[in-house]
């Protein structure tokens, strides 16, 4: 029965997004889905710089499809009060958003065009872990640093590095990602408590060309080989 309702809700979300893309009113009443209210603390990003969600001030993670990036950025800014309708996770504060409304302006996001991929650069990140971040399945797949930087890695690797990623821990990360007006995100290739004590972060173990995916976020190789060794194997960190 629970699976039946989950599939129904997922169908409503997918159907509503598809209809919105066609510039027609949603067929289904998304207000029937569970509601969450809060204030936006910052955007959540994919490693290519697409906005795929919001982090609320109370720590709730709200995720949407990356194709909603353009509309979401225009409709909602950090500091705005929002109302979200979507699927709520059971054990952690996380929502798969179907509809996001800016409480002050009434602007509502339910669909939008796909953004072109941004160029990715290498980054070194040093700081203190503020909180853990999760995939839509509820697996830990990254961390939020005290300065707002988002660090992502595959869930199996996040479990492997659970000690290093614990809130309050000092962390050094080398990887690829994006930095711009929307925020900063780094996809970890090596990490550790400091620059002199790092370990490689393995990529996702999924076969097939273009199949480099984990959770719902595309890895570097989502449209070709990943930077680094063959098949996306982690490359040795290149520090000056």
C-alpha positions in Angstrom: 0.0 0.0 0.0 2.8 2.4 0.9 4.5 1.6 -2.4 1.3 2.2 -4.3 0.9 5.7 -2.7 4.6 6.5 -3.3 4.3 5.6 -7.0 1.2 7.6 -7.3 2.8 10.7 -5.7 5.9 10.3 -8.0 3.6 10.1 -11.0 1.9 13.3 -9.9 5.3 15.0 -9.6 6.5 13.8 -13.0 3.2 14.6 -14.7 3.0 18.1 -13.2 6.6 18.9 -14.4 5.9 17.6 -17.9 2.7 19.6 -18.2 4.4 22.8 -16.9 7.0 22.5 -19.6 4.2 22.6 -22.2 3.0 26.0 -20.6 -0.3 24.6 -19.4 -1.7 24.5 -15.9 -0.8 21.4 -13.8 -3.3 18.6 -14.3 -3.0 17.6 -10.6 -3.4 19.6 -7.5 0.0 19.5 -6.0 -1.3 21.2 -2.8 -2.5 17.8 -1.7 1.1 16.7 -1.2 2.7 17.2 2.3 3.6 20.8 2.9 6.8 22.2 4.4 7.5 25.9 5.2 10.8 27.6 5.9 13.4 30.2 5.0 16.0 29.5 2.3 19.5 29.5 3.6 21.3 28.7 0.3 21.0 26.9 -3.0 22.0 23.2 -3.4 24.0 22.6 -6.6 25.1 19.8 -8.9 28.9 19.6 -9.6 28.2 21.4 -12.9 26.7 24.4 -11.2 23.0 23.6 -11.8 20.6 24.4 -8.9 19.0 21.1 -7.9 17.5 22.2 -4.6 17.4 24.4 -1.6 18.8 24.2 1.9 16.4 25.7 4.5 17.5 27.6 7.6 16.4 24.7 9.8 18.6 22.2 7.9 15.9 20.7 5.7 17.1 19.7 2.2 14.7 20.3 -0.6 15.5 18.7 -4.0 14.1 19.3 -7.5 15.1 18.2 -11.0 18.2 20.2 -12.3 16.1 21.3 -15.3 14.2 23.6 -12.9 17.4 25.5 -12.2 16.5 28.6 -14.2 13.0 29.1 -12.9 14.0 28.3 -9.3 16.8 30.9 -9.2 14.5 33.6 -10.6 11.6 32.7 -8.3 13.4 32.1 -5.0 16.5 33.7 -3.4 18.4 32.9 -0.1 16.5 34.6 2.7 13.1 34.1 1.1 10.3 32.4 2.9 8.9 29.5 0.9 6.2 26.8 0.9 7.1 23.4 -0.6 4.7 20.6 -1.5 6.3 17.3 -2.2 7.4 13.9 -0.7 8.9 14.0 2.8 11.6 11.6 3.9 10.7 9.6 7.0 13.9 9.6 9.0 15.7 12.8 7.9 14.7 16.4 7.2 14.5 16.1 3.4 11.8 16.8 0.7 11.5 15.8 -2.9 9.9 19.0 -4.1 7.0 19.0 -6.6 6.1 22.6 -6.2 7.9 25.5 -4.5 6.3 28.9 -3.9 7.8 32.1 -2.8 5.5 33.2 0.1 6.1 37.0 -0.5 5.8 37.1 -4.3 3.6 34.1 -5.0 6.0 32.9 -7.7 5.7 29.1 -8.1 8.1 26.7 -9.7 6.8 23.4 -11.1 8.8 23.0 -14.3 11.4 24.7 -16.5 14.0 24.3 -19.3 17.3 22.5 -18.9 20.3 24.7 -18.2 23.5 24.3 -20.3 26.3 22.6 -18.4 28.9 24.9 -16.9 32.6 24.4 -17.2 34.2 22.5 -14.3 37.4 23.6 -12.5 39.7 22.1 -9.9 39.3 23.2 -6.3 40.9 22.7 -3.0 38.6 23.2 0.0 39.8 23.5 3.6 37.4 24.1 6.4 35.1 22.6 9.1 32.1 20.4 8.3 28.8 22.0 9.3 26.3 19.4 8.4 25.7 16.2 6.3 23.8 16.3 3.0 21.8 13.5 1.5 20.6 12.0 -1.8 16.9 11.7 -2.5 17.1 8.1 -1.3 18.2 9.3 2.1 21.9 8.2 1.8 24.6 10.6 3.0 26.2 11.8 -0.2 28.1 14.9 0.9 28.7 17.6 3.5 28.0 21.3 3.9 31.1 23.3 5.1 30.9 26.2 7.5 31.6 28.7 4.6 28.7 27.3 2.6 30.7 25.2 0.2 29.0 21.9 -0.8 31.1 18.8 -1.0 29.7 15.7 -2.8 30.8 12.1 -3.2 29.1 8.8 -3.9 27.1 7.4 -0.9 29.4 4.3 -0.5 32.4 6.6 -0.2 30.5 8.9 2.2 30.0 5.9 4.4 33.6 5.0 4.1 34.7 8.5 5.1 32.0 8.9 7.8 34.6 9.9 10.4 36.1 12.7 8.2 32.7 14.0 7.2 31.3 14.2 10.8 30.0 17.7 11.7 32.7 19.7 13.5 35.6 17.9 11.8 38.3 19.7 9.9 38.3 18.6 6.3 40.5 19.1 3.2 39.0 18.2 -0.2 40.5 18.2 -3.6 38.1 17.8 -6.6 36.2 19.3 -9.5 33.2 21.5 -9.4 31.7 24.9 -9.8 31.9 28.3 -8.2 29.7 31.3 -9.1 27.1 33.6 -7.9 24.8 30.7 -6.9 27.4 29.1 -4.6 30.3 26.7 -4.6 30.3 22.9 -5.0 33.2 20.4 -5.2 32.9 16.8 -6.2 35.6 15.1 -4.1 38.4 13.2 -5.7 40.6 13.1 -2.6 39.9 14.1 1.0 41.2 13.9 4.5 41.6 15.8 7.8 44.3 18.0 6.1 46.2 18.4 2.9 49.0 16.0 3.9 46.7 13.2 4.9 44.3 12.5 2.1 42.8 9.4 0.5 41.3 8.9 -3.0 37.6 9.0 -3.4 36.3 6.2 -5.7 33.9 7.1 -8.5 30.5 5.4 -8.9 30.5 1.8 -10.0 28.0 1.9 -12.8 28.6 0.3 -16.2 28.1 1.7 -19.7 29.1 4.9 -21.5 27.6 8.0 -19.9 26.4 5.9 -17.0 28.5 7.7 -14.4 25.6 8.6 -12.0 25.1 8.3 -8.3 21.9 9.4 -6.5 20.3 11.9 -8.9 23.3 14.0 -9.6 25.4 13.6 -12.7 29.1 13.0 -12.1 31.8 14.5 -14.3 31.5 11.7 -16.8 27.7 12.0 -17.3 28.4 13.0 -20.9 31.8 11.5 -21.5 34.9 10.2 -19.7 35.5 11.6 -16.2 38.6 13.6 -15.6 41.3 11.4 -14.2 42.2 7.8 -15.1 40.5 5.5 -17.5 36.9 4.8 -16.7 36.8 7.6 -14.2 39.4 6.1 -11.8 40.5 8.8 -9.3 43.6 10.7 -10.5 46.4 11.7 -8.3 45.8 15.1 -6.8 47.7 17.9 -8.6 48.8 20.3 -5.9 51.2 23.1 -6.6 
